[in-house]
Amino acid sequence: MILNARSHERLKGVHADLVKVVELCASNGRVNFQVSEGLRTAARQAELVRAGKSQTQNSRHLTGHAVDLVVLNPDGSANWDFTKYIGLHTEMALAADALKVSIEWGGNWRSLRDGPHWQLPFNKYPK
C-alpha cells in the first residue's frame, strides 16, 4: 500500500522516527489505512477536549510525537471496528521493531482505549 497525498500532508511536523514507522507499515501493505491526524495545534486539541474526543491538553500530537491512523474498508470508507485496529497495531509493532523505534498504542490504554492512536513514548522521546 502506498500512503496517499493527504496522509503525507498530515505527517508534516510529525517526528521523523514515527513517520518512518508509518511509512514502513504502509509499504508492507497488509492493512489498508490512512493518516487522519498528526501534528495538532493547541486550538485543535482544545476543540477535541471540548467535544469529548480527547481527555488531555497534553497530547503528544501537540509536539509531533503522535499520529492517528484510520483503517479503510475496501471501498475506502473508514472502519471503526476495534478488532481491525488490533491488526494494524500488529503491523505497526512489526515496523517499529524492524526500525528499532519504540512506540505506544492507545488501544492498550486502560482508561481510554484509543485504537487509532500511536505515539512515541515520553521516556524515550521527551518534548
C-alpha distance (Angstrom), angle and dihedral (degrees) to the residues before:
residue distance angle dihedral
M1 . . .
I2 3.77 . .
L3 3.79 119.5 .
N4 3.78 111.6 -115.9
A5 3.81 124.0 -121.7
R6 3.81 91.8 -100.5
S7 3.80 90.5 56.0
H8 3.80 91.3 49.7
E9 3.81 89.5 50.1
R10 3.80 90.5 51.2
L11 3.81 90.9 51.8
K12 3.82 91.6 61.7
G13 3.79 109.2 117.4
V14 3.83 93.1 17.3
H15 3.80 116.1 127.2
A16 3.82 110.7 -89.5
D17 3.82 93.6 -123.5
L18 3.79 92.3 56.9
V19 3.81 91.6 44.9
K20 3.82 89.1 54.5
V21 3.81 91.2 52.0
V22 3.82 92.3 49.8
E23 3.81 92.1 46.8
L24 3.81 93.8 48.2
C25 3.80 91.0 47.6
A26 3.80 90.0 51.0
S27 3.80 92.8 47.3
N28 3.81 90.4 54.0
G29 3.81 85.2 63.4
R30 3.79 99.5 -155.9
V31 3.83 95.3 121.9
N32 3.79 124.4 35.0
F33 3.81 110.3 -136.3
Q34 3.77 144.3 140.0
V35 3.78 135.2 -149.4
S36 3.78 111.0 -99.7
E37 3.82 97.9 179.1
G38 3.77 139.9 -0.6
L39 3.79 124.1 158.0
R40 3.81 112.9 21.8
T41 3.77 133.6 -164.1
A42 3.80 119.9 -126.0
A43 3.82 88.0 -111.9
R44 3.81 92.0 55.2
Q45 3.80 90.8 47.6
A46 3.82 91.1 50.5
E47 3.81 89.0 50.3
L48 3.81 90.7 53.6
V49 3.80 91.8 48.5
R50 3.83 91.1 50.5
A51 3.80 89.6 49.9
G52 3.81 91.6 50.2
K53 3.80 92.5 -116.8
S54 3.80 92.6 115.7
Q55 3.77 131.9 28.6
T56 3.79 100.1 -157.2
Q57 3.76 142.4 60.5
N58 3.83 86.9 -158.8
S59 3.80 97.1 71.5
R60 3.79 120.8 157.4
H61 3.82 85.3 -130.7
L62 3.81 88.3 74.1
T63 3.81 91.3 65.4
G64 3.80 98.9 35.9
H65 3.80 93.3 -104.8
A66 3.83 96.3 118.2
V67 3.78 141.9 54.0
D68 3.77 134.9 -169.0
L69 3.79 115.3 -144.1
V70 3.79 126.5 -168.5
V71 3.79 123.0 -151.2
L72 3.80 112.6 -131.8
N73 3.78 129.6 -140.8
P74 3.82 117.7 -134.0
D75 3.83 88.8 -94.5
G76 3.83 91.2 55.4
S77 3.81 96.2 -107.0
A78 3.80 121.1 131.0
N79 3.79 118.5 -91.4
W80 3.82 113.4 -152.4
D81 3.84 96.6 -179.2
F82 3.81 103.7 130.9
T83 3.82 92.1 -142.6
K84 3.81 89.2 64.1
Y85 3.82 88.6 58.0
I86 3.79 90.2 53.5
G87 3.81 86.9 60.0
L88 3.80 91.9 46.9
H89 3.80 89.7 49.1
T90 3.81 89.8 54.5
E91 3.81 89.3 54.1
M92 3.81 93.6 44.4
A93 3.82 89.9 50.2
L94 3.81 91.3 51.1
A95 3.81 91.0 50.1
A96 3.81 92.0 46.5
D97 3.81 91.4 49.1
A98 3.81 91.4 49.6
L99 3.81 89.7 52.6
K100 3.82 94.3 39.7
V101 3.81 91.0 -122.6
S102 3.80 120.6 142.5
I103 3.80 115.4 -132.9
E104 3.79 136.2 174.4
W105 3.79 125.2 -147.3
G106 3.79 121.8 -143.4
G107 3.80 89.3 -144.4
N108 3.81 88.1 73.0
W109 3.80 94.1 56.2
R110 3.79 116.1 112.0
S111 3.79 101.4 -151.6
L112 3.81 100.7 44.1
R113 3.78 117.1 8.9
D114 3.79 105.6 -147.3
G115 3.81 106.5 -174.3
P116 3.82 97.2 -178.2
H117 3.85 94.3 51.4
W118 3.83 128.9 96.8
Q119 3.77 125.7 168.8
L120 3.77 144.1 172.5
P121 3.82 109.9 -107.3
F122 3.82 119.2 -103.4
N123 3.81 92.8 -130.3
K124 3.83 94.0 58.3
Y125 3.81 98.4 30.0
P126 3.79 109.7 35.8
K127 3.80 119.3 -173.6
